[in-house]
Amino acid sequence: MPEYDILTLPNFRLQRGLTLPEARLAYKTYGSLNSAKSNAILYPTSYGAQHPDIDWLIGPDGILDPTRYFIIIPNMFGNGLSSSPSNLSEPFGGGRYPVFTHVDNVTAQRRLLTEVFGIEQLALAYGWSMGAQQALHWGALYPESVQRIAAVCSSARTSPHNLVFLEGLQGALTADPAWTGDRFTARPERGLRAFGRIYAGWALSQAFYRQHLYLELGYSSLEDFLIRDWEASFLRRDANNLLSMLETWKQSDISDNDRYGGDLNAALGAIQAKTLVMPASTDLYFTAEDSQAEARLIPQAQFRPIPSAWGHRAGNPSRSPVDQQFLKTAIAELLSA
């Protein structure tokens, strides 16, 4: 049996004007769809992740329960499994790959739900980081199709400060000697290692490092943590794919479409779903202050920050049992509402 399935989308028109002769949406399902098709949860991937990286929270005693819900993880465009620079054929090879937006992701996901499974309404759109950006796009673009949204450590529109972080990552990666100005001529190992070290300073909080929590994870030193966790995480990814997903992140804005014309207040106000906005109290780039401002504009939103020293990673707490329990409790309450 294959590890995942593929939905092929012929002549798939992208938001920024190009058309892929054949777009590919990779997805993995967990659990069973009930006869009423009313128990579907959509759980899109986050930055740099593929479905095996995020499905740890799915389980009978997990945050998302496959014995009660039919959970679908669609792999984001650019992540190496769905259509991405690393697998596109000419004329989109090399440095000619197209820009993917979350409108593209959500459009493809809607076709997956309706054409493959016959699902017209989601019980929950759940996401962390870029996955939550997609969940919020669902709420704004298809408000009648989503009953609940859990947006964990994310934003409805990429903020200027968040953009500075992304520009720093891109600058480090493209400073590698293998970068020619529009493509990599070899694997940019130096750039990938620098990329990981910059990310480590933003994704975890000052408190995490002050308390030396990396030692509790089994690392022998800060340098050991930076090499074996952060450098290792990005060395296994394709550099062009990382740049592609950075561009998607930069352009993330639930109001940047024909329906809302850039009016973020209108886009947030159109979300009908019961929405849980869950930043981490110590997140350095999706700040609690920014998230609270967005939550105030969503009619049925609850603002529920995660009290954690883990910064942005508190929203994907595979190694933090306390944060896992916080998320599990919050999602159980949301699903029972």
SEDREN-660611 format. One line per 3 residues: number of its first residue (from 1); for each residue x, y, z of C-alpha. Coordinates in steps of 0.1 Angstrom, whole numbers. Last residue first. Example, Ala and Ser with C-alpha at 12.3 -4.5 7.8 and 13.67 -1.06 7.14 Angstrom:
% SEDREN-660611
2> 137:-11:71 | 123:-45:78
END
This chain:
% SEDREN-660611
337> -195:229:212 | -182:194:218 | -155:198:192
334> -143:230:208 | -141:215:242 | -121:185:229
331> -98:209:211 | -91:229:242 | -84:199:264
328> -61:183:238 | -42:215:233 | -35:220:270
325> -26:183:273 | -1:185:245 | 14:217:261
322> 20:198:293 | 34:168:274 | 61:188:257
319> 80:167:232 | 55:166:203 | 44:200:212
316> 33:215:179 | 17:247:191 | 42:251:219
313> 68:251:191 | 62:288:186 | 76:297:220
310> 83:267:242 | 81:285:275 | 44:278:276
307> 10:293:286 | -10:285:254 | -32:315:245
304> -70:311:243 | -88:338:223 | -123:326:215
301> -138:335:182 | -174:335:172 | -176:369:153
298> -139:370:142 | -127:407:146 | -116:403:182
295> -96:372:172 | -74:393:149 | -63:417:176
292> -58:388:200 | -35:371:175 | -13:402:171
289> -9:405:209 | -3:368:213 | 26:371:189
286> 30:350:158 | 67:359:155 | 82:355:189
283> 58:330:204 | 60:333:242 | 23:332:252
280> 17:306:224 | -11:316:201 | -45:298:202
277> -74:314:183 | -103:290:186 | -130:297:161
274> -167:287:160 | -171:290:123 | -189:319:106
271> -158:337:93 | -171:368:74 | -158:392:100
268> -122:381:94 | -125:387:57 | -142:421:62
265> -116:433:87 | -89:421:63 | -101:442:34
262> -75:433:7 | -100:429:-21 | -124:407:-1
259> -139:382:-26 | -113:387:-53 | -85:376:-31
256> -59:389:-6 | -83:390:24 | -70:357:40
253> -34:370:37 | -4:347:33 | 20:362:8
250> 51:359:29 | 41:323:39 | 37:313:2
247> 70:328:-6 | 87:309:23 | 71:278:10
244> 88:282:-24 | 121:290:-7 | 120:258:13
241> 111:239:-18 | 141:253:-36 | 163:242:-7
238> 151:206:-7 | 147:193:28 | 168:169:49
235> 194:196:58 | 165:215:73 | 157:194:103
232> 193:183:108 | 205:219:112 | 177:225:138
229> 178:193:159 | 212:176:157 | 232:207:151
226> 215:234:172 | 208:210:200 | 244:197:201
223> 256:234:202 | 233:241:231 | 248:211:250
220> 243:174:257 | 209:171:240 | 185:146:256
217> 153:166:255 | 158:178:291 | 190:195:280
214> 170:214:254 | 151:230:283 | 181:251:292
211> 159:273:314 | 173:305:297 | 170:288:264
208> 133:280:267 | 127:313:285 | 141:333:256
205> 115:316:234 | 118:289:207 | 109:294:170
202> 129:326:165 | 164:317:176 | 162:282:162
199> 151:295:128 | 184:314:125 | 204:283:133
196> 184:262:108 | 189:286:79 | 226:288:87
193> 229:250:83 | 208:252:51 | 230:279:36
190> 262:260:43 | 247:228:28 | 235:245:-4
187> 230:214:-25 | 243:223:-59 | 235:247:-88
184> 208:265:-67 | 184:287:-86 | 174:323:-94
181> 203:345:-84 | 230:319:-88 | 228:302:-54
178> 255:275:-48 | 277:300:-30 | 252:301:-1
175> 239:336:5 | 205:324:-8 | 198:304:23
172> 208:332:47 | 188:358:29 | 157:336:27
169> 158:330:64 | 163:367:72 | 135:377:48
166> 112:353:67 | 120:369:100 | 115:404:86
163> 81:392:72 | 70:381:107 | 77:417:118
160> 57:431:89 | 27:408:98 | 16:378:76
157> -22:380:75 | -47:357:92 | -20:346:117
154> -6:315:133 | 2:298:166 | -28:274:166
151> -58:282:145 | -86:258:155 | -116:263:133
148> -151:250:136 | -182:245:115 | -165:250:81
145> -183:249:47 | -205:279:50 | -175:302:55
142> -158:290:23 | -132:317:15 | -129:333:50
139> -131:301:71 | -110:281:47 | -84:308:47
136> -83:306:85 | -75:268:82 | -48:276:56
133> -31:300:79 | -35:273:106 | -14:250:85
130> 12:277:81 | 16:278:119 | -6:250:134
127> -38:238:118 | -73:224:125 | -103:229:102
124> -131:212:121 | -165:195:114 | -159:202:78
121> -188:207:54 | -195:195:18 | -177:162:19
118> -182:141:-12 | -150:122:-6 | -130:124:-38
115> -147:153:-57 | -159:174:-27 | -131:170:-2
112> -103:169:-28 | -117:198:-47 | -118:218:-15
109> -82:210:-8 | -72:222:-43 | -89:256:-37
106> -74:257:-2 | -38:253:-14 | -42:277:-43
103> -57:303:-21 | -29:296:3 | -5:308:-24
100> 19:291:-47 | 43:311:-68 | 55:293:-99
97> 88:274:-105 | 111:290:-131 | 144:287:-111
94> 151:252:-122 | 121:235:-137 | 87:250:-145
91> 89:245:-182 | 96:217:-176 | 86:192:-149
88> 77:200:-113 | 91:176:-87 | 116:196:-66
85> 99:229:-73 | 68:216:-57 | 34:199:-66
82> 24:179:-35 | 51:157:-19 | 80:181:-18
79> 65:207:5 | 58:233:-22 | 21:229:-23
76> 9:220:11 | 3:183:19 | -33:176:27
73> -38:158:60 | -74:144:63 | -89:132:95
70> -121:112:96 | -133:116:132 | -144:94:161
67> -118:65:161 | -94:89:144 | -91:111:176
64> -73:144:171 | -54:157:202 | -44:121:209
61> -58:93:230 | -73:73:201 | -45:88:179
58> -35:118:157 | -10:141:174 | 20:123:158
55> 5:131:124 | 27:162:120 | 60:151:106
52> 45:121:87 | 23:146:68 | 51:166:53
49> 66:196:71 | 88:225:59 | 62:251:70
46> 30:235:82 | 7:208:68 | -30:210:66
43> -54:192:91 | -89:189:77 | -113:172:101
40> -143:153:87 | -171:139:110 | -202:149:91
37> -201:127:61 | -235:114:70 | -224:78:65
34> -193:83:86 | -158:89:72 | -133:65:87
31> -100:70:106 | -69:86:92 | -63:100:57
28> -31:110:39 | -28:136:11 | -7:145:-19
25> -21:172:-42 | -6:171:-77 | -11:198:-103
22> -11:188:-139 | -8:213:-167 | 0:239:-140
19> -15:273:-149 | 1:306:-142 | -18:337:-131
16> -9:345:-95 | -39:326:-81 | -29:293:-98
13> -49:277:-125 | -49:239:-124 | -49:225:-159
10> -54:189:-147 | -57:183:-110 | -43:149:-99
7> -52:138:-64 | -24:117:-49 | -26:92:-21
4> -2:84:8 | 21:58:21 | 13:35:-8
1> 0:0:0
END
